[in-house]
Amino acid sequence: MTYNINTKGFYGQFGGAFIPEMLHSNIERLQKNYREITGSPAFKAEFDNLMRDYVGRPSPLYFAPNLSKLYGAQIYLKREDLNHTGSHKINNTIGQILLAKHIGKTRIIAETGAGQHGVATATVCALMGIECLVYMGATDIKRQAPNVSRMKMLGAKVIPATSGSQTLKDATNEAIRDWINNPVDTHYIIGSVVGPHPYPDMVARFQSVISEEMKWQLKAQTGNENPDYILACVGGGSNAAGAIYHYIDEPSVKIALTEAAGKGIDSGHSAATSVLGSVGIIHGSKTMLMQTPDGQIVEPYSISAGLDYPGIGPMHAHLIESGRAQVYSATDTEALDAAFELSRIEGIIPALETAHGFAVLKKMTFKPDDVVVINLSGRGDKDLATYIQHDPNVQ
């Protein structure tokens, strides 16, 4: 069994590029050139320098003593929340803005849910002096107001998506329409391991810096570069892809992915795609998605804007279908409880998305010497209004 992408852009049965004719030239150019460009010494040197001096990498691998005592394991947190802009998203946007420059693009568009990818895209566009438009669901604009303000301060134009549920899916639809209308000068920086090939592979490679660092950090702290478990939240799945990238072919490393169950898997208000979904095509890729029997997208729901998406990336769909990854789900309430717990016993306020990855600790059983790494993919500043609203100590 192979878990990596093949030459046609598929992970098993999932992936590919199902795109309008207007985008063929852009996608084909990326498919043919992205590996050569990103693998060149000049690109790698610029990318590595920006990762170190601008983003602040390597991000720490922190042994969490209180969490470890509570759950009876050796728990380490990969602190992506400490990156510039406050999440893992900057790893990918640095890579893609450099790629856009190499292929001569002068205009950048992006989609965002929680706003972290939008902020990261606006940041690198400001750095490189390139026009930036960010599409964001009107619902998410209201619930992630701090990130909207950050994007605007960085010079980006934030365009509301007012169709459907006015969330991440709809923002992605609008970004794709823009790209179809502006194929010559525009590069679309997709924020997750979704979309047509080569995006899932390209984003995973840029995010793989996370697991690359984990290997030598674990070796230094534990004497073994392989953990027993890697835990991460998954919507589209970019933070999870980065955390597991260098461990996919290590069967001793167990992978636990947590989706957003919203108000409950069977409530009609959920984003637990692996349970509720079926094989179909969304945003240019064949994957698992929530849909009606006749192929219409079912509107997802999650309290966290970044997980409020009706599909998962093809990489994760393959890992789940093949049994390589175990998938869990966490409700809004479980995620909120996990966020308050982490805040009060470790002094770290996580993003709501990230909190879903912590919620699964209550559903797993560990041995005292198990080494567990949780990808702490984002910080919770943007979610403080939601936390305060649900915090029993603030009522």
KEBA-163214 format. One record per residue: residue in one letter; x, y negated, z of N, C-alpha, C in turn. Coordinates in steps of 0.02 Angstrom, whole numbers, padded with zeros to 5 digits, always signed. Example, Ala and Ser with C-alpha at 12.3 -4.5 7.8 and 13.67 -1.06 7.14 Angstrom:
% residues 2
a+00660+00284+00390+00615+00225+00390+00660+00165+00390/s+00642+00112+00354+00684+00053+00357+00645-00002+00394/
//
This chain:
% residues 395
m+00043+00060+00000+00000+00000+00000+00045-00062+00000/t+00031-00108-00047+00066-00171-00047+00017-00226-00027/y+00041-00274+00011-00001-00328+00036+00015-00394+00002/n+00065-00393-00043+00087-00454-00075+00051-00464-00142/i+00057-00523-00168+00023-00541-00230+00057-00507-00290/n+00018-00487-00341+00048-00458-00401+00058-00511-00454/t+00084-00491-00511+00102-00540-00563+00042-00575-00593/k-00018-00547-00585-00078-00579-00611-00115-00621-00559/g-00085-00626-00500-00114-00669-00449-00167-00635-00406/f-00162-00568-00399-00210-00531-00359-00178-00499-00298/y-00215-00500-00242-00200-00459-00184-00250-00402-00185/g-00229-00344-00208-00278-00290-00218-00329-00313-00269/q-00394-00311-00250-00446-00333-00297-00461-00407-00292/f-00429-00442-00245-00446-00512-00231-00395-00560-00261/g-00419-00618-00284-00374-00670-00309-00392-00690-00380/g-00340-00699-00422-00351-00719-00491-00365-00793-00499/a-00381-00813-00560-00396-00883-00575-00457-00886-00620/f-00514-00905-00591-00577-00910-00627-00595-00984-00630/i-00576-01016-00686-00575-01089-00688-00606-01116-00753/p-00630-01178-00751-00655-01210-00812-00599-01220-00863/e-00617-01223-00926-00567-01230-00980-00525-01292-00971/m-00555-01346-00946-00518-01409-00938-00458-01402-00891/l-00458-01352-00848-00404-01345-00800-00352-01293-00820/h-00363-01259-00876-00318-01205-00895-00246-01228-00902/s-00235-01285-00935-00166-01307-00946-00131-01322-00880/n-00167-01354-00833-00138-01369-00767-00120-01305-00729/i-00168-01258-00727-00157-01196-00690-00103-01154-00722/e-00103-01149-00788-00052-01109-00823+00017-01138-00812/r+00022-01205-00812+00087-01237-00800+00112-01221-00729/l+00066-01224-00681+00085-01207-00613+00106-01134-00608/q+00066-01090-00638+00081-01018-00635+00150-01002-00663/k+00167-01034-00717+00230-01019-00752+00291-01050-00717/n+00280-01106-00682+00339-01144-00659+00347-01150-00583/y+00295-01135-00543+00301-01152-00472+00356-01114-00437/r+00364-01050-00454+00416-01010-00420+00486-01035-00438/e+00496-01052-00502+00561-01076-00524+00577-01144-00493/i+00528-01189-00493+00539-01256-00466+00552-01253-00391/t+00509-01218-00354+00515-01217-00281+00575-01176-00258/g+00601-01133-00302+00660-01093-00285+00726-01124-00304/s+00723-01182-00337+00785-01215-00358+00822-01244-00299/p+00889-01245-00301+00928-01273-00245+00909-01345-00228/a+00896-01386-00279+00880-01457-00266+00813-01463-00229/f+00763-01424-00251+00698-01426-00218+00705-01402-00146/k+00738-01346-00137+00744-01317-00070+00781-01364-00023/a+00832-01399-00048+00870-01445-00006+00827-01503+00016/e+00786-01531-00031+00743-01587-00013+00688-01564+00035/f+00659-01506+00021+00607-01479+00065+00634-01467+00135/d+00692-01434+00140+00721-01419+00205+00738-01482+00244/n+00764-01532+00209+00782-01595+00243+00720-01630+00271/l+00666-01631+00232+00605-01662+00256+00574-01622+00313/m+00577-01556+00309+00552-01514+00364+00588-01531+00429/r+00652-01540+00424+00692-01553+00485+00685-01625+00509/d+00695-01673+00464+00702-01743+00485+00637-01782+00486/y+00587-01759+00448+00523-01795+00444+00468-01759+00484/v+00463-01694+00474+00412-01654+00508+00432-01639+00580/g+00497-01628+00591+00521-01613+00658+00531-01538+00671/r+00540-01499+00618+00550-01427+00626+00623-01413+00646/p+00634-01356+00679+00586-01303+00693+00538-01322+00750/s+00476-01298+00744+00429-01308+00799+00446-01257+00854/p+00438-01276+00917+00458-01230+00972+00415-01166+00974/l+00445-01114+01000+00408-01054+01018+00408-01053+01095/y+00350-01067+01124+00345-01079+01195+00316-01018+01231/f+00353-00993+01281+00326-00940+01324+00276-00971+01372/a+00214-00948+01369+00160-00976+01410+00152-00935+01474/p+00182-00956+01530+00183-00914+01590+00115-00903+01621/n+00074-00955+01622+00008-00949+01654-00040-00907+01613/l-00039-00918+01548-00080-00877+01503-00058-00804+01505/s+00008-00793+01508+00035-00725+01511+00012-00689+01575/k+00015-00724+01631-00007-00695+01694-00082-00678+01692/l-00121-00723+01663-00193-00714+01661-00214-00654+01620/y-00179-00643+01563-00200-00590+01517-00154-00529+01517/g-00105-00528+01561-00064-00468+01570-00022-00450+01510/a+00010-00499+01479+00054-00487+01421+00106-00543+01419/q+00153-00536+01374+00204-00588+01364+00180-00632+01306/i+00149-00688+01321+00116-00729+01270+00159-00789+01252/y+00172-00796+01188+00211-00852+01161+00167-00892+01114/l+00177-00958+01116+00138-01003+01073+00184-01036+01022/k+00169-01027+00958+00206-01062+00905+00177-01131+00898/r+00215-01182+00918+00189-01249+00930+00186-01291+00866/e+00144-01271+00818+00133-01310+00758+00097-01376+00773/d+00066-01380+00832+00033-01442+00852+00083-01498+00864/l+00147-01481+00872+00198-01531+00884+00229-01560+00820/n+00209-01534+00763+00232-01561+00700+00208-01633+00690/h+00243-01671+00649+00218-01736+00627+00149-01726+00595/t+00102-01766+00613+00030-01766+00596-00010-01717+00638/g+00021-01675+00679-00016-01637+00729-00042-01568+00709/s-00017-01540+00654-00038-01473+00636+00011-01442+00587/h-00004-01380+00568+00036-01344+00518+00028-01372+00448/k-00024-01412+00435-00042-01432+00368+00015-01470+00332/i+00056-01505+00370+00110-01545+00340+00160-01502+00303/n+00169-01438+00324+00217-01394+00289+00199-01387+00216/n+00136-01376+00202+00112-01366+00134+00110-01431+00094/t+00090-01486+00125+00085-01548+00087+00154-01575+00068/i+00204-01565+00111+00272-01583+00091+00293-01544+00030/g+00281-01478+00030+00299-01437-00027+00263-01457-00090/q+00197-01469-00084+00159-01484-00145+00171-01554-00172/i+00187-01604-00128+00201-01670-00155+00267-01669-00193/l+00316-01630-00170+00379-01623-00206+00367-01588-00273/l+00324-01537-00273+00308-01503-00335+00273-01550-00384/a+00227-01590-00359+00191-01638-00401+00240-01687-00434/k+00289-01710-00396+00339-01755-00424+00379-01720-00480/h+00397-01657-00469+00437-01620-00518+00399-01611-00583/i+00332-01604-00580+00294-01594-00642+00263-01658-00668/g+00282-01714-00639+00264-01779-00667+00194-01804-00652/k+00163-01781-00598+00096-01805-00580+00101-01869-00540/t+00055-01915-00552+00057-01982-00521-00004-01997-00478/r-00048-01948-00470-00109-01958-00432-00125-01894-00394/i-00141-01900-00330-00153-01841-00288-00225-01842-00263/i-00258-01783-00267-00323-01775-00235-00318-01716-00186/a-00362-01716-00137-00363-01663-00088-00433-01657-00059/e-00447-01599-00029-00508-01589+00010-00488-01582+00083/t-00534-01596+00128-00518-01584+00198-00582-01572+00237/g-00576-01531+00289-00633-01517+00333-00623-01551+00400/a-00576-01524+00439-00560-01553+00504-00522-01619+00497/g-00496-01632+00438-00459-01694+00426-00385-01687+00432/q-00360-01630+00460-00288-01623+00469-00252-01618+00402/h-00281-01581+00354-00250-01578+00287-00255-01645+00253/g-00310-01680+00262-00316-01746+00233-00264-01794+00260/v-00254-01793+00325-00203-01836+00356-00133-01817+00331/a-00119-01752+00327-00054-01730+00303-00043-01750+00230/t-00095-01746+00189-00089-01767+00119-00080-01842+00113/a-00119-01880+00151-00111-01953+00150-00042-01973+00173/t-00015-01936+00221+00052-01951+00247+00105-01942+00194/v+00105-01886+00159+00158-01874+00109+00149-01919+00048/c+00087-01938+00032+00076-01984-00023+00103-02054-00005/a+00093-02074+00058+00121-02138+00080+00198-02135+00076/l+00226-02079+00097+00299-02070+00095+00326-02076+00024/m+00290-02047-00024+00315-02045-00093+00286-02100-00137/g+00241-02141-00110+00213-02196-00149+00167-02174-00204/i+00126-02124-00191+00081-02097-00241+00008-02107-00219/e-00035-02125-00268-00106-02136-00254-00137-02073-00224/c-00181-02082-00174-00210-02025-00139-00284-02034-00128/l-00324-01984-00150-00395-01982-00138-00412-01918-00100/v-00448-01924-00045-00466-01866-00004-00541-01859-00002/y-00565-01800-00023-00637-01785-00021-00652-01750+00045/m-00705-01775+00079-00723-01749+00145-00798-01750+00152/g-00827-01696+00177-00899-01693+00188-00923-01749+00233/a-00981-01777+00216-01008-01832+00256-01019-01812+00329/t-01038-01749+00340-01047-01724+00408-00980-01724+00445/d-00927-01702+00410-00861-01699+00441-00832-01768+00453/i-00848-01816+00410-00825-01884+00421-00849-01911+00488/k-00911-01893+00506-00939-01915+00570-00906-01879+00629/r-00897-01813+00623-00872-01776+00681-00796-01775+00687/q-00761-01800+00637-00688-01804+00640-00664-01875+00627/a-00699-01923+00657-00686-01994+00644-00614-02016+00655/p-00579-01991+00707-00509-02013+00716-00465-01997+00655/n-00475-01939+00625-00434-01922+00567-00453-01963+00506/v-00516-01981+00500-00536-02025+00445-00500-02093+00451/s-00497-02119+00511-00462-02182+00522-00387-02176+00507/r-00358-02120+00525-00287-02109+00511-00274-02107+00436/m-00317-02072+00399-00308-02068+00326-00311-02137+00294/k-00360-02176+00316-00368-02243+00287-00308-02288+00305/m-00283-02282+00366-00225-02322+00386-00163-02304+00345/l-00160-02241+00324-00104-02217+00283-00112-02236+00209/g-00168-02267+00192-00177-02291+00124-00219-02248+00079/a-00246-02193+00105-00287-02149+00065-00358-02175+00059/k-00391-02158+00003-00462-02172-00005-00500-02110+00014/v-00545-02114+00064-00584-02058+00087-00653-02061+00054/i-00670-02009+00016-00732-02008-00022-00779-01957+00008/p-00838-01977+00031-00884-01930+00062-00918-01884+00011/a-00924-01820+00029-00963-01772-00010-01031-01767+00022/t-01083-01782-00016-01151-01788+00012-01198-01732-00012/s-01170-01681-00045-01212-01625-00067-01210-01569-00016/g-01257-01522-00023-01256-01462+00019-01258-01478+00093/s-01215-01444+00130-01211-01455+00202-01164-01513+00219/q-01135-01544+00167-01091-01602+00176-01030-01585+00219/t-01002-01524+00206-00943-01502+00243-00888-01481+00194/l-00843-01437+00216-00783-01422+00179-00797-01394+00109/k-00844-01348+00104-00862-01319+00038-00879-01374-00011/d-00919-01422+00010-00943-01475-00033-00887-01524-00051/a-00842-01536-00004-00784-01578-00018-00740-01545-00071/t-00732-01479-00066-00692-01443-00116-00725-01447-00185/n-00791-01439-00187-00826-01446-00251-00812-01513-00283/e-00815-01567-00244-00804-01634-00271-00732-01643-00294/a-00685-01616-00257-00615-01622-00277-00603-01586-00343/i-00633-01528-00353-00625-01491-00415-00656-01530-00473/r-00714-01561-00462-00744-01603-00515-00698-01660-00535/d-00668-01692-00486-00621-01746-00499-00563-01720-00542/w-00536-01662-00523-00479-01634-00560-00498-01618-00632/i-00557-01592-00643-00581-01578-00711-00583-01642-00753/n-00603-01697-00721-00608-01761-00757-00542-01797-00764/n-00492-01777-00726-00427-01811-00728-00370-01759-00729/p-00369-01717-00780-00320-01661-00779-00249-01681-00795/v-00239-01737-00828-00171-01753-00853-00126-01781-00799/d-00150-01831-00762-00107-01865-00714-00114-01841-00642/t-00163-01796-00629-00182-01779-00560-00158-01710-00540/h-00132-01705-00478-00118-01641-00447-00164-01634-00387/y-00195-01576-00382-00241-01560-00326-00202-01522-00273/i-00191-01554-00215-00158-01520-00159-00211-01483-00119/i-00219-01419-00133-00265-01377-00095-00234-01363-00027/g-00274-01366+00025-00247-01362+00093-00243-01293+00123/s-00273-01243+00091-00273-01176+00120-00256-01124+00067/v-00256-01060+00089-00237-01007+00043-00298-00984+00004/v-00331-01032-00028-00390-01020-00068-00379-01051-00137/g-00430-01043-00181-00425-01072-00247-00393-01025-00297/p-00387-01049-00359-00359-01007-00412-00284-00995-00403/h-00261-00937-00426-00189-00924-00428-00155-00978-00469/p-00100-01010-00446-00055-00985-00394-00065-01015-00324/y-00120-01051-00312-00127-01086-00248-00121-01042-00186/p-00158-00985-00182-00151-00945-00121-00079-00924-00106/d-00043-00904-00158+00027-00884-00148+00071-00943-00134/m+00061-00998-00169+00102-01058-00161+00095-01086-00090/v+00033-01092-00066+00021-01119+00001+00050-01072+00054/a+00041-01007+00044+00069-00958+00092+00145-00964+00095/r+00177-00974+00039+00250-00980+00038+00274-01043+00075/f+00239-01098+00064+00258-01159+00100+00246-01152+00175/q+00193-01117+00194+00179-01106+00265+00221-01052+00296/s+00255-01012+00256+00294-00955+00282+00353-00978+00325/v+00367-01044+00325+00418-01069+00370+00401-01053+00443/i+00336-01045+00457+00314-01030+00526+00341-00962+00548/s+00327-00909+00509+00351-00843+00529+00426-00835+00519/e+00454-00872+00474+00527-00871+00465+00561-00894+00529/e+00535-00947+00560+00563-00971+00623+00547-00923+00680/m+00486-00896+00680+00467-00850+00734+00515-00792+00741/k+00540-00767+00685+00584-00708+00687+00648-00723+00727/w+00682-00778+00711+00743-00791+00748+00730-00818+00818/q+00673-00852+00827+00656-00877+00894+00640-00819+00941/l+00602-00770+00917+00587-00711+00957+00649-00671+00972/k+00693-00665+00923+00756-00629+00933+00796-00661+00990/a+00798-00727+00990+00836-00763+01042+00804-00756+01110/q+00737-00754+01113+00703-00754+01178+00687-00684+01205/t+00677-00636+01161+00657-00569+01183+00705-00514+01163/g+00752-00530+01117+00797-00479+01092+00770-00440+01033/n+00708-00454+01013+00677-00419+00957+00640-00470+00915/e+00652-00471+00850+00621-00520+00807+00548-00505+00790/n+00525-00444+00807+00456-00425+00792+00414-00426+00856/p+00358-00462+00856+00311-00459+00912+00267-00397+00906/d+00228-00383+00956+00179-00329+00952+00115-00353+00919/y+00097-00416+00931+00036-00445+00903+00048-00515+00878/i+00014-00534+00824+00010-00603+00802-00064-00621+00798/l-00083-00676+00831-00152-00699+00833-00158-00766+00800/a-00211-00776+00761-00223-00841+00729-00296-00847+00710/c-00320-00909+00710-00387-00921+00684-00384-00917+00608/v-00442-00904+00577-00443-00901+00504-00509-00928+00477/g-00504-00978+00434-00559-01002+00394-00539-00985+00323/g-00508-01033+00288-00473-01017+00226-00413-00974+00241/g-00374-00995+00291-00322-00952+00317-00250-00973+00310/s-00234-01038+00302-00165-01057+00290-00121-01049+00351/n-00146-01065+00411-00103-01057+00470-00090-00984+00485/a-00141-00942+00473-00132-00870+00482-00082-00842+00431/a-00088-00864+00369-00042-00841+00317+00030-00857+00335/g+00042-00917+00360+00109-00936+00378+00137-00896+00436/a+00093-00881+00484+00115-00845+00545+00131-00772+00531/i+00097-00742+00482+00106-00670+00470+00150-00655+00409/y+00168-00706+00371+00199-00696+00305+00258-00647+00306/h+00304-00657+00353+00364-00616+00355+00355-00551+00395/y+00292-00539+00416+00278-00478+00455+00228-00432+00420/i+00204-00451+00363+00151-00412+00330+00172-00340+00319/d+00234-00329+00300+00258-00261+00286+00291-00228+00347/e+00278-00255+00407+00302-00225+00469+00242-00194+00505/p+00229-00129+00495+00168-00099+00523+00165-00100+00599/s+00222-00107+00633+00221-00109+00706+00192-00175+00733/v+00189-00226+00690+00163-00291+00710+00088-00294+00694/k+00047-00296+00745-00025-00296+00735-00048-00368+00723/i-00095-00375+00676-00121-00440+00656-00194-00446+00677/a-00209-00498+00716-00278-00510+00739-00300-00579+00716/l-00350-00581+00672-00376-00643+00643-00444-00657+00673/t-00457-00720+00690-00521-00738+00721-00559-00788+00679/e-00619-00768+00659-00664-00812+00621-00712-00849+00668/a-00745-00898+00639-00794-00937+00678-00862-00905+00674/a-00888-00881+00731-00955-00851+00732-01009-00903+00742/g-00990-00966+00753-01040-01019+00760-01086-01006+00820/k-01151-01004+00807-01200-00992+00860-01214-00918+00869/g-01175-00876+00835-01184-00803+00839-01186-00774+00769/i-01156-00716+00759-01151-00687+00692-01220-00678+00660/d-01269-00659+00700-01336-00645+00673-01384-00703+00683/s-01357-00761+00698-01401-00819+00714-01424-00857+00652/g-01391-00845+00595-01404-00886+00536-01363-00950+00536/h-01322-00959+00587-01279-01018+00593-01209-00993+00610/s-01173-00970+00559-01109-00937+00571-01063-00947+00510/a-00999-00934+00521-00950-00935+00466-00907-00872+00468/a-00935-00817+00494-00898-00754+00500-00901-00716+00434/t-00860-00738+00387-00864-00714+00319-00851-00639+00312/s-00803-00612+00350-00785-00542+00341-00843-00496+00360/v-00887-00519+00404-00945-00479+00425-01005-00494+00380/l-01016-00557+00366-01076-00578+00331-01067-00583+00255/g-01005-00579+00232-00991-00592+00162-00989-00530+00118/s-00984-00542+00053-00975-00490+00003-00930-00517-00051/v-00908-00473-00095-00860-00493-00147-00893-00539-00198/g-00860-00594-00212-00885-00641-00261-00832-00691-00280/i-00851-00743-00315-00803-00794-00338-00823-00861-00309/i-00775-00894-00278-00786-00962-00251-00723-01003-00263/h-00732-01063-00289-00678-01110-00300-00619-01079-00338/g-00635-01040-00389-00584-01015-00434-00551-00951-00414/s-00576-00917-00362-00543-00857-00337-00594-00803-00321/k-00576-00740-00334-00618-00683-00314-00599-00664-00243/t-00648-00666-00198-00634-00652-00128-00698-00632-00092/m-00696-00631-00026-00756-00619+00014-00788-00687+00030/l-00854-00691+00018-00889-00753+00033-00960-00739+00054/m-00989-00786+00089-01058-00781+00111-01103-00804+00054/q-01147-00757+00030-01188-00773-00028-01254-00733-00024/t-01303-00757-00061-01367-00722-00067-01359-00665-00116/p-01407-00619-00120-01402-00563-00167-01394-00585-00240/d-01419-00645-00257-01411-00669-00326-01351-00716-00334/g-01306-00718-00284-01243-00753-00291-01242-00826-00272/q-01294-00850-00239-01294-00919-00215-01258-00924-00148/i-01217-00976-00140-01178-00984-00078-01224-00995-00019/v-01212-00958+00036-01247-00969+00099-01210-01022+00138/e-01245-01072+00162-01213-01126+00199-01184-01099+00265/p-01119-01111+00277-01089-01088+00339-01102-01138+00395/y-01086-01117+00456-01090-01163+00513-01036-01146+00563/s-01002-01197+00588-00958-01190+00645-00952-01258+00678/i-00942-01259+00743-00929-01322+00778-00863-01353+00755/s-00818-01311+00729-00754-01336+00705-00756-01347+00630/a-00742-01407+00608-00748-01425+00537-00700-01386+00494/g-00642-01368+00520-00592-01333+00480-00608-01260+00467/l-00654-01231+00505-00674-01161+00495-00743-01156+00464/d-00774-01212+00449-00842-01216+00424-00841-01206+00348/y-00823-01145+00326-00813-01130+00255-00843-01061+00241/p-00876-01052+00184-00912-00989+00172-00870-00932+00145/g-00804-00941+00140-00760-00888+00114-00696-00883+00154/i-00655-00834+00135-00587-00830+00161-00539-00822+00102/g-00476-00836+00113-00428-00829+00060-00421-00757+00037/p-00402-00746-00027-00396-00678-00053-00343-00636-00017/m-00291-00669+00007-00240-00634+00045-00270-00601+00107/h-00310-00638+00144-00341-00612+00205-00396-00562+00190/a-00433-00574+00135-00485-00526+00116-00453-00457+00104/h-00395-00457+00071-00360-00394+00058-00333-00362+00122/l-00305-00403+00166-00278-00377+00229-00333-00346+00271/i-00392-00377+00271-00448-00351+00311-00476-00288+00279/e-00487-00290+00212-00515-00232+00178-00469-00170+00184/s-00404-00182+00181-00356-00126+00184-00344-00101+00254/g-00368-00138+00304-00357-00119+00373-00293-00145+00403/r-00253-00183+00365-00190-00209+00391-00202-00260+00446/a-00256-00299+00440-00273-00348+00491-00339-00330+00525/q-00341-00341+00590-00403-00333+00628-00437-00400+00633/v-00502-00403+00617-00536-00467+00619-00585-00470+00678/y-00585-00526+00712-00629-00539+00768-00670-00602+00751/s-00717-00617+00794-00753-00680+00787-00762-00712+00855/a-00768-00778+00855-00780-00815+00917-00834-00866+00906/t-00881-00869+00951-00936-00918+00946-00910-00987+00966/d-00951-01037+00952-00935-01105+00974-00920-01107+01048/t-00962-01076+01088-00954-01076+01160-00889-01042+01181/e-00873-00986+01151-00811-00950+01167-00750-00992+01149/a-00753-01027+01092-00697-01069+01072-00689-01128+01119/l-00744-01159+01139-00740-01214+01186-00712-01191+01253/d-00733-01133+01277-00707-01107+01340-00632-01094+01336/a-00610-01068+01279-00538-01054+01269-00498-01119+01268/a-00527-01171+01238-00493-01236+01235-00485-01266+01304/f-00538-01263+01344-00534-01290+01412-00485-01250+01454/e-00485-01184+01445-00439-01141+01483-00366-01158+01467/l-00350-01162+01403-00281-01178+01384-00260-01247+01410/s-00306-01294+01406-00291-01362+01429-00275-01363+01503/r-00312-01324+01542-00307-01330+01614-00256-01283+01646/i-00234-01232+01609-00182-01189+01640-00114-01196+01607/e-00111-01226+01546-00046-01237+01514-00034-01310+01497/g-00084-01353+01506-00075-01424+01491-00069-01438+01417/i-00102-01398+01376-00100-01406+01303-00172-01408+01278/i-00192-01463+01246-00259-01469+01218-00255-01449+01144/p-00287-01393+01126-00283-01369+01057-00338-01398+01013/a-00328-01396+00948-00382-01411+00902-00438-01360+00910/l-00499-01379+00894-00555-01333+00900-00545-01271+00856/e-00516-01281+00797-00502-01224+00753-00455-01175+00789/t-00401-01201+00815-00351-01161+00849-00380-01124+00909/a-00426-01156+00944-00456-01126+01004-00489-01060+00988/h-00515-01051+00927-00545-00987+00909-00494-00931+00913/g-00432-00945+00895-00380-00894+00899-00364-00873+00970/f-00373-00919+01017-00362-00904+01088-00421-00866+01119/a-00481-00879+01092-00541-00848+01121-00538-00772+01117/v-00500-00744+01070-00498-00672+01061-00459-00637+01117/l-00420-00674+01156-00383-00644+01211-00429-00607+01260/k-00488-00633+01269-00536-00600+01315-00564-00536+01285/k-00554-00525+01221-00583-00467+01187-00531-00412+01173/m-00469-00424+01193-00415-00378+01179-00385-00352+01245/t-00353-00295+01242-00319-00266+01299-00245-00258+01283/f-00202-00282+01327-00130-00280+01315-00095-00240+01370/k-00035-00216+01353+00010-00188+01403+00054-00245+01429/p+00079-00239+01490+00118-00294+01520+00178-00316+01479/d+00209-00269+01441+00269-00287+01403+00253-00304+01330/d+00189-00306+01312+00172-00326+01243+00191-00399+01231/v+00223-00411+01175+00240-00479+01154+00187-00503+01105/v+00152-00556+01125+00096-00582+01086+00113-00653+01065/v+00110-00667+01000+00121-00735+00975+00056-00763+00948/i+00036-00820+00974-00024-00855+00949-00001-00917+00912/n-00026-00925+00850-00008-00985+00813-00051-01043+00837/l-00021-01088+00874-00055-01147+00900-00054-01199+00844/s-00101-01193+00798-00096-01226+00733-00110-01300+00733/g-00143-01326+00785-00158-01398+00785-00174-01424+00854/r-00165-01488+00863-00180-01519+00928-00250-01548+00927/g-00277-01558+00988-00347-01573+00995-00368-01646+00999/d-00323-01692+00984-00341-01763+00988-00404-01778+00948/k-00408-01750+00888-00464-01765+00843-00531-01738+00869/d-00528-01690+00916-00588-01657+00941-00608-01680+01011/l-00577-01732+01036-00591-01753+01105-00664-01771+01116/a-00695-01804+01067-00765-01823+01075-00809-01762+01084/t-00794-01708+01045-00832-01646+01052-00818-01613+01119/y-00755-01612+01139-00737-01581+01203-00771-01617+01261/i-00769-01683+01260-00800-01722+01314-00875-01708+01317/q-00906-01703+01259-00978-01690+01256-00997-01623+01289/h-00951-01573+01284-00967-01506+01309-00930-01489+01374/d-00890-01535+01400-00851-01521+01460-00895-01525+01522/p-00904-01470+01559-00947-01473+01619-00920-01519+01672/n-00855-01533+01672-00826-01578+01722-00837-01651+01707/v-00863-01666+01646-00873-01735+01626-00947-01754+01630/q-00990-01706+01635-01062-01720+01634-01083-01761+01695/
//
